[in-house]
């Protein structure tokens, strides 16, 4: 059971995570945070050292929600090759899901932090590297079990897939048109089929 202070911390993060994601670090004020939570600055600073700490916790919460959803989607099949197809399948419907988070946290915070805040940028880079490494591990696993060609460069493919995903998310949000994500994921499926599959 959570202590009162832990409940308050959780409440603050859950309440302000979509605000930070939508408005960005610099544009989110302490007034936004106090208005959304109904708490005083003193209560908030009793749980967090500063605004940056709240922003990092909010980003981590949004990313965790995203990663949990992807992991759950991938559990539909035990084959490493099929897990790659399940990644592209997940992102076909990402536009609607990510709206609940206030947009794509990696894209939003990545662009915002690149201009504003080095600690947040480090967090974004960590998540991107971790995600790409996880994709590469699936490819390596596929090679081991004989589903994926041994000549495939796992890291290169992981970067290509993730760049396609983030580029398509940017275009989908900018143009308010999810066909960018659908088309990009179709392209990646063709690459998986023609360049990876045995």
C-alpha positions in Angstrom: 0.0 0.0 0.0 1.3 3.4 -1.0 2.1 6.0 1.7 0.3 9.4 1.5 3.4 11.1 0.0 3.8 8.3 -2.6 0.1 8.7 -3.5 0.6 12.5 -3.9 3.7 12.0 -6.1 1.8 9.4 -8.3 -1.1 11.8 -8.6 1.1 14.7 -9.6 2.9 12.7 -12.3 -0.3 11.2 -13.7 -2.0 14.6 -13.8 0.8 16.6 -15.4 2.4 14.0 -17.7 0.0 14.9 -20.6 0.5 18.6 -20.0 4.3 18.4 -20.2 3.9 16.2 -23.3 1.6 18.7 -25.1 3.1 22.0 -24.0 6.8 21.0 -23.6 9.2 21.7 -20.7 9.7 25.4 -21.2 6.1 26.3 -21.9 4.7 24.3 -18.9 4.7 26.7 -15.9 4.3 25.9 -12.2 0.9 27.6 -12.5 -0.1 25.0 -15.0 1.0 22.3 -12.6 -0.8 23.8 -9.5 -4.0 24.5 -11.5 -4.1 21.0 -12.9 -3.4 19.2 -9.6 -5.2 21.7 -7.3 -2.1 21.5 -5.0 0.0 24.4 -3.8 3.6 25.0 -4.9 4.7 23.9 -1.4 3.0 20.6 -1.8 4.5 20.0 -5.2 8.0 21.0 -4.1 7.5 18.7 -1.1 7.4 15.8 -3.5 9.8 17.1 -6.2 13.0 19.0 -6.1 12.2 21.2 -9.1 10.2 21.4 -12.4 12.8 19.4 -14.2 12.4 16.5 -11.9 8.6 16.6 -12.5 9.2 16.8 -16.3 11.5 13.7 -16.2 9.1 11.7 -14.1 6.3 12.7 -16.5 8.3 11.7 -19.5 9.2 8.3 -17.9 5.5 7.7 -17.1 4.4 8.4 -20.7 7.2 6.3 -22.2 6.5 3.4 -19.7 2.8 3.5 -20.7 3.8 3.3 -24.3 6.4 0.4 -23.8 3.9 -1.6 -21.7 1.4 -1.3 -24.6 3.9 -2.4 -27.2 5.2 -5.3 -25.1 1.6 -6.5 -24.5 0.9 -6.3 -28.3 4.0 -8.4 -29.0 2.9 -11.2 -26.7 0.4 -12.3 -29.4 3.2 -14.4 -31.0 6.3 -16.1 -29.8 8.2 -16.0 -33.1 10.9 -13.3 -33.3 10.0 -12.6 -36.9 6.3 -12.2 -36.1 7.2 -9.9 -33.2 8.8 -7.5 -35.8 5.6 -7.5 -37.7 3.7 -6.9 -34.5 5.8 -3.7 -33.9 4.7 -2.4 -37.3 1.1 -3.5 -36.6 1.1 -1.6 -33.3 2.3 1.6 -34.9 -0.5 1.5 -37.6 -2.9 2.5 -34.8 -0.5 4.6 -32.8 -2.0 8.0 -33.7 -5.2 7.3 -31.8 -3.4 5.7 -28.8 -0.7 8.5 -28.5 -3.4 11.2 -28.4 -4.3 9.9 -25.0 -0.7 10.7 -23.9 -0.9 14.2 -25.3 1.1 13.1 -28.4 4.1 11.0 -29.0 6.3 11.5 -25.9 9.6 10.6 -27.6 9.0 12.9 -30.6 7.5 15.8 -28.5 10.1 15.7 -25.7 12.9 14.9 -28.0 12.3 18.0 -30.1 11.6 20.2 -27.1 14.6 18.9 -25.0 17.0 19.3 -27.9 16.4 23.0 -27.7 15.9 23.5 -24.0 17.1 20.9 -21.5 20.1 18.5 -21.6 19.0 16.1 -18.8 15.6 15.5 -20.6 17.5 15.0 -23.9 19.7 12.4 -22.2 16.5 10.6 -21.1 15.1 10.7 -24.6 18.3 9.4 -26.1 18.4 6.6 -23.5 14.9 5.5 -24.4 15.7 5.6 -28.2 18.9 3.6 -27.7 17.1 1.1 -25.5 14.3 0.7 -28.0 16.6 0.2 -30.9 18.7 -2.3 -28.9 15.5 -4.3 -28.1 14.6 -4.4 -31.8 18.2 -5.5 -32.6 17.9 -8.3 -30.0 14.7 -9.6 -31.7 16.6 -9.7 -35.0 19.5 -11.5 -33.4 17.1 -14.0 -31.8 15.4 -14.5 -35.2 18.9 -15.3 -36.7 19.6 -17.8 -33.9 16.3 -19.7 -34.5 16.6 -19.6 -38.3 13.8 -17.2 -39.1 16.0 -14.2 -40.2 18.9 -14.2 -42.6 22.3 -14.3 -40.8 23.6 -11.5 -43.1 21.2 -8.9 -41.7 22.9 -6.1 -39.7 20.7 -6.1 -36.6 21.6 -2.5 -35.4 21.2 -1.0 -38.8 17.8 -2.6 -39.3 16.7 -1.4 -35.8 17.8 2.2 -36.6 16.0 2.0 -40.0 12.8 0.7 -38.4 12.8 3.3 -35.6 13.6 6.2 -38.0 10.7 5.1 -40.2 8.4 5.0 -37.2 9.4 8.4 -35.8 9.4 10.1 -39.2 6.0 8.8 -39.9 4.7 9.9 -36.5 6.0 13.4 -37.2 4.2 13.5 -40.6 1.0 12.0 -39.2 0.8 14.6 -36.4 1.9 17.5 -38.6 -0.6 16.7 -41.4 -3.3 15.1 -39.1 -3.3 12.1 -41.5 -2.5 8.6 -40.2 -1.9 7.3 -43.7 1.7 8.4 -43.2 2.1 5.8 -40.4 0.1 3.1 -42.3 2.3 3.6 -45.5 5.6 3.7 -43.6 4.6 0.5 -41.7 3.7 -1.2 -45.1 7.1 -0.3 -46.4 8.8 -1.7 -43.3 6.8 -5.0 -43.6 8.1 -5.2 -47.2 11.6 -4.7 -46.0 11.1 -7.4 -43.3 9.7 -9.8 -45.8 12.2 -9.2 -48.6 15.4 -8.4 -46.7 15.1 -10.3 -43.4 12.8 -13.3 -43.8 14.4 -16.6 -44.8 
